[in-house]
């Protein structure tokens, strides 16, 4: 069977792009299963970014609003009841005073922080399974990819195109793309405590749904692909109790490595043939923009969504699908070409 697209990775990145390409012949592969690892551990909180209205803040908040609308149309409960975002320390309190001058989302000042109506969360597994509802999925580890007339995966699967949604793991080495793995943990507390709001400070806390409150946070901004443990449960609970008193039993604990880019923006688009492009345009190493770049035909990527994957990837996947299907240009802030140019300049600097 010949597929139009084989997507490697069934987390929120792979599930999102699969959904937007669902009218094509699509196969999704994952060595563990749907919504595992980072997507399984994600709190899937949908919160605004508090900060100056930079390109990144603007992107995050546009993605947030888009994702709320998308999930609601898909029939996914977003628990959109707002979020109270609190400063972490005295420095944050001063920063918050400046941030509010450039806010574009509706907010109310509450204590030292801000309450945003556009705050909620989704169920990570429910989302990924819903996105893949009518799409073929196979549990399979991709160990070999060959390019002949078509791509051949593991000597058995034939496809016109491949989309890499593999988070921090490599299936194909791409020299100019480096993913920063960031370890995080989520726990769910079985409790009668009913938080008045969704909260975010040094961790995120959800409202009580059916007797369960979930708490999640990034723990280590370095390589640390380990299982959840009691020590980090205590850290999470300590952070949570700085916001509200949470009393109850741990119902579930999960951990995973989120995939972040070096500039925090998601990475999407066609994979560049770095050798061929640099051979024809060596001046790129001197900082000049190339007249053109050469691509590896039929090879795409969606990655680097970071800790806001359940909004960033939804928004980015829709953009990538328009590029693939209708040749609509990808914004420069998301196009993986930006990383290629930075990488090429760094080669010259380090040589």
N, C-alpha and C positions, 0 to 999 in steps of 0.2 A: 504494500500500500504506500502511495506517495502522499505525504502531508504537505500542506502549504507552509505550516509553521510547526516546528517542535520547540517547545519552551522548556528549558532546563531549570527547574526550581518551582516548587508549588507553595511557596510562602505568599505573603501579600503582594510582592512584586510580580511574581509569575502569574498568580491568580488574576491580578488586575489586568495585565496586558492580554491574557487569554480571554477575558471577558470582552474586551473591546475588539478582539479579532474573532469573536465567536461565530461569525457568518462564513468564516473560512474553514478549511479542514485543519483542525488544530489538535495536537497531542501535547499533553503536559507530563513531564517526567520528574520524579523526585526519588532519591534513594531511601528516604524514610517514610514520607507520606505527606498528605495535605496539611498545611498550617503547623508544621513542626519547628523545632529549634527556636529561632528568634520570634517568629510569628506566633508560635504557641505560647511563648513566655510573655509576649507583649501585653501590656495593660490595655492597649488600643484606645488610649485616652485621646479625645479630640479637643485640644485646648488651644487658645490663641498664643502667639508668641508676644511676650511683653518686652519691648525694646524700642529704640528709635526706628523710624520707618525706613529702614535700609532695604536694599533689594531682597535680602534674605527674609527679613520680617514680612515684607510685602508678599513674597512668594508663599511663605508658610500660611499667612492668613487668607490669601486667595484660595489656596489648596484646602484650607479648613472649611471655608464657606461652600466650596464646590463639593467637598465630600459629604457634608451634611445633606445637601440637596440630593446627591447621588444615592446615598444610603436610604434616604426616606422613600425615593422612587423605587428602590429595589426591595423595599419592605423590611429593611433592617432597623431595629429599634436603636436609636442613637442616644437615648436617655438625655436628650438635650434640655437640661434643666439649669444650665449655667455652671460656671466655675469661679471660685474665689481664689485668685492668685495672690500669694502673700510674699513679701520680701524676706530674703533669707537672713539678713543682718542689717546693721546700721548703714553700711555703704549702699545696700540695695534700697533702703528707704529714701536716701538722697537721690539715687538714680531714678526711682519711680516718679519722683516729682518732675524730672525732666522728660521722662518717657511719655507721660500723659499729654504733653504738648503736641505730639505727633500721632496719637492714636487715630486709627481709621475705623475701628470697630466700636460698637456701642458699649459703654461701660458705666459703672457707678463706683465712686470711691467708697471703699468699705474698710474701716480701720486704717491700717497702713498700706493696704493693698487695693486691688480692683476686682470688682465682680463683673464678669462678662456673660451676657446671655448666651453667646455662642460657645458653649462648653458642654461636653458630654463624653460618651464612650460607647464602644460597640464590643460585641463578643468576637474575638479574633478568629476562632475556629468556625463560628457560624458564617462570618463574612467570607472567608476563603472557600468554604464548601458551597456557599450560595453562588459565588462568582464562577465556580467550576461546575455548576449544576448540570449543564447540557454539553459539557466538554469532555472529551476522552482523556482519562488519566491512567497512568501506569506507574507502578512502583518499580523503579529501576535506577541503578547507579550508572551514570554515563562514564565509561572508562576509555572510550576510543571514538574519535571523530575524524572522518576522512572526507575530503572534498574531491569529488569526481564530477560527473555531470550534475549530480545532486549531492547533498550532504548524506553521509552514511554514518549512523551512530551504532556503535557496538556490533558492527557487521550485519545489522538486521533491520534498522529503521531508516527509511529514506524520506528526506524532506528537502523542499526548495529553500527553506530559510530556517535559521536557528536563532532563538532569542535567549540570551544568557541572563538568568535571574537567580544567580547562585550565591548571592550575599558575599560572605568573606571567603568562600571556597572557590578555587579556580578549576574550571574544566578546560579552558583554553587560556594560555598565558597571554596577557595583553600588557606589554611593557610600560605603557604610559598611564595605566589605570592602577592606582593603589587604593585598596579598601582598608579603612580603619575599623577593625573589629572592637566593639565596645560592649562589655559584659553587663548585663542587667538581670535583676531578679524580680519576680512578682509573687506575692502571696495572697491568698484569699482567706478571710477571717469569717468564721461562722459566729455571728453575734446578734444580739438584740439592739445594739447601738445603732441609731439611725442618724448618720451625719446629715446636717441640714442642707449642705451643698456638696458638689464635687469640689475638691480642694487640690491646690498645687503649691508646694514650697520646696523643700528638699526632697520630697517624694510626691507622688500623686495618690489621692484617695478618692474612691468612687462613693456614690450614694449606695445605700443598702438596697439590694435587689434580691428578693426572696431569701432574706436572712444572711446574705453574703456581701461583705465589703472587700473590694480588692485594693491592694497597695502595691505600687511599683516604683522602681527607681533605677537609674544607672549607678552601678557601683564602682566599676574599674574601667578607666579609659586606657586600657592596654590589653594585650593578648591574655585571655584567661578563660578558655573554654571549659568551664567546670560545671559540675552539678550544683543545684541549690543546696544550701547547708544551713544549719541552725544558727551559726554565727551571723550570717547575713540576714536571717529572719529577725534576729534581735536588733540589728542595725536598722532594718526597715521599720520595725515597731517603734523604736526610739524616735525615728524621724517623724512617724505618723503621730505619735503622742505629743510632739511639739506643736501640733496643730489642734488635734482633739483627742480626748481619751478614748482609746479603742480597747475594749475588753472582750475576749472570746477565744475560741480555739482555732488553730490553723487548719483550714479545710484542704488547702492545696498550696503547693509551692513549685514554681517553675523558673528556669533560668535559660538564657540564650545569648548569643553574640549578635548584636545589631551591627548592620553594615553601614558605615558612614564614609562619605567622600572627604577629601582633604579640605574642601571649601564649603562643606555641609550641604550643598545643593545635590539633589539626585543626579544620576548619570544616565542619560538615555541617548539613543541614536545608533547609527551604523558604526561598526568597528573600523577604524582607520588602518590602512596598510602603512605602518610607520616607516619601514625600510624603503619602500617604493617612493613615498612622499618626500622623505629626506634626501633620497638620492637625486630626485629631480629639482628639489628646492632646498638646498643646503643652507640658504640664507635664513631659513626659519630659526636656525640655531643662534643667529645674531639678533633675534628679536623681531624680524620682519614677518608680517602676516603672509601666508602663502596665497598665490593666485587661485590654487585649487588644492584639494587633498584627494588621495586615492583611497578607496575603501575595499575591504574584503567583502566581496559580493555575497549577499544573503545572510550576513552575520550582524546581529543587533545585540544591544545590551539595555537592561533596566536594572539599576543597582544604586547603592549609596543613599537610600532614603533616610537612614538614621533612626532616631527614636520617635519620629513622627510618621512612621511608615503608613499607618492606616488613613492618613490624609494625603501625605506627600506622594505616595505611589499611585493612588487613585487618580489624582490630578495629572501626574506625569504620564501615566499609562494612556490616558485619553489623548494627550499631546503626541505621544509616540505613535499611537495608532493612526492618527491623522497624517503623520509624516509617512508612515509605511503605506497606507492605503491611498492617500490623496496628494502626497508630496508637499504637504503643508510644512513650511520651515519651522524648525525647532528653535525656541528662544535660546540665545547665546548662553544664558546662565545655566541651562540644563544640558545643552549639546556637549557630548563627550569630547568634541573637538577642542574645547577650552583647555582640557587637561593635556591633550597632545601638545599644544603649543607651549604650555608651561614646561612640560617634560623636555621638549626639544631644546628650549633655552637653557634648561638646567644641565643638559648633556654638555653643551658648549662651556658653560661656566665651570663645570667640574673636570673638564678635559685638560 
